[in-house]
Amino acid sequence: MAIRCSQFIFKDKAGLYSEKAGMENAVLAAAASSSSAAVAPPVSVPRPVLTQEDLKRIAAYKAVDFVESGMVVGLGTGSTACHAVARIAELLRLGKLKNVVGIPTSKKTEEQALALGLPLSDLVAYPSVDVAIDGADEVDPWFNLIKGRGGSLYREKMVESRCGRFVVIVDESKLVKKLGEGGHAMPVEVVPFGWNVTLEKLQSLFKSSGCVAQLRTGSDGKPFLTDNLNYIVNLFFKNGIEDIHSASDAIKRVVGVVEHGMFIDMTTTLIVAGTDGVTLKNKSDLCLHKDA
Ligand SMILES: O=C[C@H](O)[C@H](O)[C@H](O)COP(=O)(O)O
């Protein structure tokens, strides 16, 4: 299913066709459902230029279609997921959704949701989550993910491993052939005690593939602290992660590791917003990447 950008252009109140009006309607069309009853645009109108932020919002609004009244919803973290949180809060405010309880995956999301008046709870009260919506740093052709470059991987994995449907929302820049390709970080949350020993061990696990491990630091040079007051070790793989399943097993066996940022076999639905439209695929479809 694809919504082409040209469908996003509508007349504004003054009868003019504008990019802004187009974007507003794109968002509404994406939020409305797959059966977007878009008005056919005039052929002469140029396609709107969608920013990465627009794409994130479109994907997020589309994902909120999966949220129904009475559901327990996992609220993801990051610049994409925050659009979904805002949309859920808006629908609650408008009375289009009722009795939704959100389980936030980070303190930041918790703050956002509270500010928007979205009712929150936790996994103690609700150990089963109906649907979770979250962004990702990388998505491979089998919908496996790297998450946690914002540092929220542990709480995200906790909540998202408890949900019936896990909807991942990304713009097309997040699609990769192999996780870790391009030399970007695969984060691992570790306990601060003896972090240097844990870091050395992690690096040595992938020595043959030229992996480099680095402690994540903030702008002040101090170790970055997660919401759980742990550290993050970033693993950089020269040519991506060869075998994510065995890498996952090996990392989890290291003493001092809390969790890693590979989310393997967890995604049930992937929504990708690109300049050509929005694509929604379920895990069973599996053929999103042209070159896969
Ligand atoms: O720790 C951060 C989370 O895993 C985010 O969901 C992930 O980094 C994607 O974030 P964004 O949507 O901002 O690119």
Ligand as a Chemical Component Dictionary entry (heavy atoms), coordinates in Angstrom:
data_LIG
# 
_chem_comp.id                   LIG 
_chem_comp.type                 NON-POLYMER 
_chem_comp.pdbx_formal_charge   0 
_chem_comp.three_letter_code    LIG 
# 
loop_
_chem_comp_atom.comp_id 
_chem_comp_atom.atom_id 
_chem_comp_atom.alt_atom_id 
_chem_comp_atom.type_symbol 
_chem_comp_atom.charge 
_chem_comp_atom.model_Cartn_x 
_chem_comp_atom.model_Cartn_y 
_chem_comp_atom.model_Cartn_z 
_chem_comp_atom.pdbx_ordinal 
LIG O1 O1 O 0 17.133 4.859 22.137 1  
LIG C1 C1 C 0 16.485 5.299 21.209 2  
LIG C2 C2 C 0 15.444 4.530 20.510 3  
LIG O2 O2 O 0 15.790 3.206 20.275 4  
LIG C3 C3 C 0 14.896 5.192 19.255 5  
LIG O3 O3 O 0 13.656 4.588 18.994 6  
LIG C4 C4 C 0 15.775 5.038 18.048 7  
LIG O4 O4 O 0 17.053 5.546 18.346 8  
LIG C5 C5 C 0 15.202 5.768 16.826 9  
LIG O5 O5 O 0 15.112 7.119 17.124 10 
LIG P1 P1 P 0 14.650 8.210 16.059 11 
LIG O6 O6 O 0 13.244 7.914 15.697 12 
LIG O7 O7 O 0 14.842 9.494 16.775 13 
LIG O8 O8 O 0 15.585 8.090 14.876 14 
# 
loop_
_chem_comp_bond.comp_id 
_chem_comp_bond.atom_id_1 
_chem_comp_bond.atom_id_2 
_chem_comp_bond.value_order 
_chem_comp_bond.pdbx_ordinal 
LIG O1 C1 DOUB 1  
LIG C1 C2 SING 2  
LIG C2 O2 SING 3  
LIG C2 C3 SING 4  
LIG C3 O3 SING 5  
LIG C3 C4 SING 6  
LIG C4 O4 SING 7  
LIG C4 C5 SING 8  
LIG C5 O5 SING 9  
LIG O5 P1 SING 10 
LIG P1 O6 DOUB 11 
LIG P1 O7 SING 12 
LIG P1 O8 SING 13 
# 
